[in-house]
Amino acid sequence: MIDSRIEKYAEEHSSDQSNILNELYRETHLKVMHPRMLSGKQQGRFLSMLSYMIRPKSVLEIGTYTGYSAICLAEGLAKDGKIHTLELDPELEPIASKYFKKAGFEKQIIQYFGDALNIIPDLNMIFDLVFIDADKENYSNYYHLIFDKVPSGGFILADNVLWGGKVVEPLKKSDRDTKGIIEFNKLIQNDERVENVLLPLRDGLMLIRKNN
């Protein structure tokens, strides 16, 4: 993983996040289990920058958590653009909704609660950008479900693809999450329909572009 001194230096030489994102970051760490699931400043600024570059009209996010990454992605939406964000745990809804409203994106971010594997097939729309950040053993399943919902030239982004460095360590049979990430990374690398780059940012981001 990246040396902590280098990571700190990189953050110090990147634009600051908004006060609202700072507040959401603090509240998540105070009130919610597993706060490391939240995108940090460096990744958040990357998501925002990518969204500004793409200017997506429609985004699918698999894994809302407390809404930090959805807000970052919403910053670069096209005019009248929408984010459809899926979350398994409905108890996270109050925090996410509160900050969507504070950020002024409550009309642009549409929340769904339940199993993404069941929700995605019923979403009859095309997404310019898909962000996968949910249970790791199902990454490949999510990829297969959303692939035909992304147009040629569209983008797919997957988080945690380095999985704390476990992807380069001996695999334990009982470790389904690491197995899921390794299988996903191999799937993308061998998929001739896409171009991809694995970025060693935070816990690893796989950026995928669907070929024309």
C-alpha positions as a LaTeX table, in Angstrom:
\begin{tabular}{lrrr}
\hline
Residue & $x$ (\AA) & $y$ (\AA) & $z$ (\AA) \\
\hline
Met1 & 0.00 & 0.00 & 0.00 \\
Ile2 & 1.04 & 3.65 & $-0.37$ \\
Asp3 & 3.42 & 5.03 & 2.24 \\
Ser4 & 1.44 & 7.11 & 4.74 \\
Arg5 & 3.81 & 10.05 & 4.26 \\
Ile6 & 3.23 & 10.03 & 0.51 \\
Glu7 & $-0.52$ & 9.73 & 1.04 \\
Lys8 & $-0.46$ & 12.72 & 3.42 \\
Tyr9 & 1.63 & 14.74 & 0.95 \\
Ala10 & $-0.80$ & 13.91 & $-1.88$ \\
Glu11 & $-3.76$ & 15.06 & 0.22 \\
Glu12 & $-1.98$ & 18.28 & 1.13 \\
His13 & $-1.50$ & 19.00 & $-2.57$ \\
Ser14 & $-5.07$ & 18.29 & $-3.64$ \\
Ser15 & $-8.07$ & 20.59 & $-3.49$ \\
Asp16 & $-10.05$ & 20.59 & $-0.26$ \\
Gln17 & $-13.42$ & 18.92 & 0.07 \\
Ser18 & $-16.48$ & 20.98 & 1.00 \\
Asn19 & $-17.48$ & 21.77 & 4.57 \\
Ile20 & $-20.53$ & 19.54 & 4.09 \\
Leu21 & $-18.34$ & 16.57 & 3.16 \\
Asn22 & $-16.12$ & 17.30 & 6.16 \\
Glu23 & $-19.21$ & 17.22 & 8.36 \\
Leu24 & $-20.46$ & 13.97 & 6.80 \\
Tyr25 & $-17.02$ & 12.41 & 7.23 \\
Arg26 & $-16.99$ & 13.27 & 10.94 \\
Glu27 & $-20.55$ & 12.10 & 11.57 \\
Thr28 & $-19.93$ & 8.80 & 9.79 \\
His29 & $-16.88$ & 8.14 & 11.97 \\
Leu30 & $-18.81$ & 9.02 & 15.12 \\
Lys31 & $-22.07$ & 7.17 & 14.47 \\
Val32 & $-21.66$ & 4.40 & 11.88 \\
Met33 & $-19.89$ & 1.06 & 11.99 \\
His34 & $-16.97$ & 0.41 & 9.62 \\
Pro35 & $-16.33$ & 4.10 & 8.77 \\
Arg36 & $-13.40$ & 3.13 & 6.56 \\
Met37 & $-16.01$ & 2.14 & 3.98 \\
Leu38 & $-16.49$ & 5.85 & 3.36 \\
Ser39 & $-14.46$ & 7.39 & 0.53 \\
Gly40 & $-11.82$ & 9.71 & 1.94 \\
Lys41 & $-10.81$ & 13.14 & 0.72 \\
Gln42 & $-8.34$ & 11.97 & $-1.94$ \\
Gln43 & $-10.71$ & 9.44 & $-3.48$ \\
Gly44 & $-13.64$ & 11.82 & $-3.14$ \\
Arg45 & $-11.81$ & 14.53 & $-5.08$ \\
Phe46 & $-10.95$ & 11.97 & $-7.76$ \\
Leu47 & $-14.61$ & 10.93 & $-8.06$ \\
Ser48 & $-15.65$ & 14.56 & $-8.36$ \\
Met49 & $-12.96$ & 15.30 & $-10.95$ \\
Leu50 & $-13.90$ & 12.23 & $-12.99$ \\
Ser51 & $-17.54$ & 13.22 & $-12.93$ \\
Tyr52 & $-16.69$ & 16.74 & $-14.09$ \\
Met53 & $-14.68$ & 15.24 & $-16.95$ \\
Ile54 & $-17.43$ & 12.87 & $-18.07$ \\
Arg55 & $-20.41$ & 15.13 & $-17.25$ \\
Pro56 & $-22.71$ & 12.10 & $-16.93$ \\
Lys57 & $-26.45$ & 12.45 & $-17.39$ \\
Ser58 & $-27.12$ & 9.24 & $-15.50$ \\
Val59 & $-25.00$ & 7.50 & $-12.84$ \\
Leu60 & $-25.54$ & 4.20 & $-11.06$ \\
Glu61 & $-23.87$ & 3.74 & $-7.69$ \\
Ile62 & $-23.91$ & 0.28 & $-6.10$ \\
Gly63 & $-23.32$ & 0.88 & $-2.40$ \\
Thr64 & $-24.48$ & 4.24 & $-0.99$ \\
Tyr65 & $-23.25$ & 3.82 & 2.60 \\
Thr66 & $-23.70$ & 7.32 & 4.13 \\
Gly67 & $-23.73$ & 9.15 & 0.81 \\
Tyr68 & $-20.23$ & 10.65 & 0.63 \\
Ser69 & $-19.30$ & 9.25 & $-2.79$ \\
Ala70 & $-22.73$ & 10.04 & $-4.25$ \\
Ile71 & $-22.27$ & 13.70 & $-3.32$ \\
Cys72 & $-18.81$ & 13.73 & $-4.89$ \\
Leu73 & $-20.16$ & 12.23 & $-8.11$ \\
Ala74 & $-23.13$ & 14.61 & $-8.11$ \\
Glu75 & $-20.78$ & 17.60 & $-8.21$ \\
Gly76 & $-19.97$ & 16.92 & $-11.87$ \\
Leu77 & $-23.37$ & 15.82 & $-13.15$ \\
Ala78 & $-24.69$ & 17.21 & $-16.41$ \\
Lys79 & $-27.59$ & 19.64 & $-16.12$ \\
Asp80 & $-30.67$ & 17.69 & $-15.03$ \\
Gly81 & $-28.46$ & 14.63 & $-14.44$ \\
Lys82 & $-29.42$ & 11.96 & $-11.93$ \\
Ile83 & $-27.63$ & 9.50 & $-9.66$ \\
His84 & $-29.39$ & 6.23 & $-8.83$ \\
Thr85 & $-27.75$ & 4.87 & $-5.70$ \\
Leu86 & $-28.42$ & 1.43 & $-4.20$ \\
Glu87 & $-27.94$ & 0.45 & $-0.55$ \\
Leu88 & $-28.70$ & $-2.78$ & 1.28 \\
Asp89 & $-29.02$ & $-1.25$ & 4.77 \\
Pro90 & $-32.06$ & 1.06 & 5.16 \\
Glu91 & $-30.81$ & 2.26 & 8.55 \\
Leu92 & $-28.25$ & 4.41 & 6.72 \\
Glu93 & $-30.97$ & 6.36 & 4.92 \\
Pro94 & $-31.40$ & 9.20 & 7.48 \\
Ile95 & $-27.74$ & 10.24 & 7.35 \\
Ala96 & $-27.47$ & 9.98 & 3.56 \\
Ser97 & $-30.73$ & 11.88 & 2.96 \\
Lys98 & $-29.74$ & 14.61 & 5.40 \\
Tyr99 & $-26.47$ & 15.29 & 3.62 \\
Phe100 & $-27.94$ & 15.00 & 0.13 \\
Lys101 & $-30.26$ & 17.82 & 1.14 \\
Lys102 & $-27.50$ & 19.86 & 2.79 \\
Ala103 & $-25.42$ & 19.56 & $-0.37$ \\
Gly104 & $-28.36$ & 20.63 & $-2.53$ \\
Phe105 & $-28.56$ & 17.33 & $-4.42$ \\
Glu106 & $-31.71$ & 15.82 & $-2.91$ \\
Lys107 & $-33.57$ & 16.10 & $-6.25$ \\
Gln108 & $-30.70$ & 14.65 & $-8.26$ \\
Ile109 & $-29.87$ & 11.62 & $-6.09$ \\
Ile110 & $-32.47$ & 8.83 & $-6.09$ \\
Gln111 & $-32.10$ & 6.22 & $-3.36$ \\
Tyr112 & $-33.05$ & 2.54 & $-3.54$ \\
Phe113 & $-32.88$ & 0.07 & $-0.66$ \\
Gly114 & $-32.55$ & $-3.68$ & $-0.96$ \\
Asp115 & $-30.39$ & $-6.29$ & $-2.66$ \\
Ala116 & $-28.68$ & $-4.71$ & $-5.68$ \\
Leu117 & $-28.74$ & $-8.06$ & $-7.49$ \\
Asn118 & $-32.53$ & $-7.83$ & $-7.46$ \\
Ile119 & $-32.83$ & $-4.09$ & $-8.12$ \\
Ile120 & $-30.44$ & $-3.69$ & $-11.05$ \\
Pro121 & $-32.37$ & $-5.89$ & $-13.54$ \\
Asp122 & $-35.45$ & $-3.68$ & $-13.05$ \\
Leu123 & $-33.59$ & $-0.44$ & $-13.82$ \\
Asn124 & $-34.52$ & 0.06 & $-17.45$ \\
Met125 & $-32.12$ & 2.87 & $-18.24$ \\
Ile126 & $-28.66$ & 3.59 & $-19.59$ \\
Phe127 & $-25.85$ & 4.83 & $-17.33$ \\
Asp128 & $-22.91$ & 6.94 & $-18.49$ \\
Leu129 & $-21.02$ & 6.00 & $-15.34$ \\
Val130 & $-21.37$ & 3.11 & $-12.88$ \\
Phe131 & $-19.58$ & 3.05 & $-9.53$ \\
Ile132 & $-19.32$ & $-0.37$ & $-7.84$ \\
Asp133 & $-18.59$ & $-0.19$ & $-4.11$ \\
Ala134 & $-20.60$ & $-2.91$ & $-2.38$ \\
Asp135 & $-20.03$ & $-6.52$ & $-1.20$ \\
Lys136 & $-16.85$ & $-7.75$ & $-2.81$ \\
Glu137 & $-17.85$ & $-11.34$ & $-3.55$ \\
Asn138 & $-20.53$ & $-10.05$ & $-5.94$ \\
Tyr139 & $-18.39$ & $-7.59$ & $-7.93$ \\
Ser140 & $-18.34$ & $-9.86$ & $-10.98$ \\
Asn141 & $-22.10$ & $-10.40$ & $-10.74$ \\
Tyr142 & $-22.69$ & $-6.64$ & $-10.61$ \\
Tyr143 & $-20.43$ & $-6.17$ & $-13.60$ \\
His144 & $-22.36$ & $-8.69$ & $-15.68$ \\
Leu145 & $-25.68$ & $-7.12$ & $-14.68$ \\
Ile146 & $-24.73$ & $-3.56$ & $-15.55$ \\
Phe147 & $-22.58$ & $-4.12$ & $-18.64$ \\
Asp148 & $-25.42$ & $-3.84$ & $-21.17$ \\
Lys149 & $-26.76$ & $-0.78$ & $-19.34$ \\
Val150 & $-23.55$ & 1.15 & $-20.13$ \\
Pro151 & $-23.23$ & 2.66 & $-23.64$ \\
Ser152 & $-20.16$ & 2.33 & $-25.84$ \\
Gly153 & $-17.65$ & 4.83 & $-24.50$ \\
Gly154 & $-19.26$ & 4.74 & $-21.05$ \\
Phe155 & $-17.35$ & 4.18 & $-17.84$ \\
Ile156 & $-17.40$ & 1.72 & $-14.94$ \\
Leu157 & $-15.45$ & 2.36 & $-11.76$ \\
Ala158 & $-14.86$ & $-0.21$ & $-9.01$ \\
Asp159 & $-13.52$ & 0.50 & $-5.53$ \\
Asn160 & $-11.32$ & $-1.60$ & $-3.20$ \\
Val161 & $-9.70$ & $-3.61$ & $-5.99$ \\
Leu162 & $-6.44$ & $-3.89$ & $-4.01$ \\
Trp163 & $-8.35$ & $-4.99$ & $-0.91$ \\
Gly164 & $-5.74$ & $-3.99$ & 1.64 \\
Gly165 & $-3.00$ & $-5.70$ & $-0.36$ \\
Lys166 & $-4.62$ & $-9.13$ & 0.01 \\
Val167 & $-4.78$ & $-9.51$ & $-3.77$ \\
Val168 & $-1.03$ & $-10.26$ & $-3.81$ \\
Glu169 & $-1.00$ & $-12.54$ & $-0.76$ \\
Pro170 & $-1.78$ & $-16.28$ & $-0.53$ \\
Leu171 & $-5.55$ & $-16.72$ & $-0.73$ \\
Lys172 & $-7.35$ & $-18.34$ & 2.19 \\
Lys173 & $-10.20$ & $-20.64$ & 1.09 \\
Ser174 & $-12.61$ & $-19.04$ & 3.56 \\
Asp175 & $-11.90$ & $-15.49$ & 2.36 \\
Arg176 & $-14.75$ & $-14.95$ & $-0.07$ \\
Asp177 & $-14.25$ & $-11.18$ & $-0.31$ \\
Thr178 & $-10.64$ & $-11.41$ & $-1.46$ \\
Lys179 & $-11.57$ & $-14.22$ & $-3.83$ \\
Gly180 & $-14.32$ & $-12.03$ & $-5.26$ \\
Ile181 & $-11.96$ & $-9.12$ & $-5.85$ \\
Ile182 & $-9.28$ & $-11.30$ & $-7.47$ \\
Glu183 & $-11.87$ & $-12.90$ & $-9.78$ \\
Phe184 & $-13.25$ & $-9.48$ & $-10.69$ \\
Asn185 & $-9.81$ & $-8.06$ & $-11.50$ \\
Lys186 & $-9.07$ & $-11.08$ & $-13.72$ \\
Leu187 & $-12.47$ & $-10.76$ & $-15.40$ \\
Ile188 & $-11.83$ & $-7.13$ & $-16.32$ \\
Gln189 & $-8.25$ & $-7.72$ & $-17.44$ \\
Asn190 & $-9.40$ & $-10.50$ & $-19.80$ \\
Asp191 & $-12.51$ & $-8.73$ & $-21.13$ \\
Glu192 & $-11.68$ & $-7.61$ & $-24.68$ \\
Arg193 & $-14.79$ & $-5.41$ & $-24.74$ \\
Val194 & $-13.17$ & $-2.87$ & $-22.40$ \\
Glu195 & $-10.03$ & $-0.90$ & $-21.68$ \\
Asn196 & $-8.99$ & $-0.61$ & $-18.05$ \\
Val197 & $-6.45$ & 0.83 & $-15.65$ \\
Leu198 & $-6.00$ & $-0.14$ & $-12.00$ \\
Leu199 & $-5.13$ & 2.96 & $-9.98$ \\
Pro200 & $-3.33$ & 2.48 & $-6.63$ \\
Leu201 & $-5.40$ & 5.27 & $-5.07$ \\
Arg202 & $-6.45$ & 4.57 & $-1.47$ \\
Asp203 & $-7.56$ & 0.89 & $-1.57$ \\
Gly204 & $-7.39$ & 0.64 & $-5.35$ \\
Leu205 & $-9.74$ & 1.89 & $-8.08$ \\
Met206 & $-10.37$ & 0.05 & $-11.34$ \\
Leu207 & $-11.35$ & 2.47 & $-14.09$ \\
Ile208 & $-13.00$ & 0.74 & $-17.05$ \\
Arg209 & $-14.10$ & 2.19 & $-20.40$ \\
Lys210 & $-16.45$ & 0.23 & $-22.62$ \\
Asn211 & $-15.07$ & 0.07 & $-26.15$ \\
Asn212 & $-16.84$ & 1.70 & $-29.06$ \\
\hline
\end{tabular}
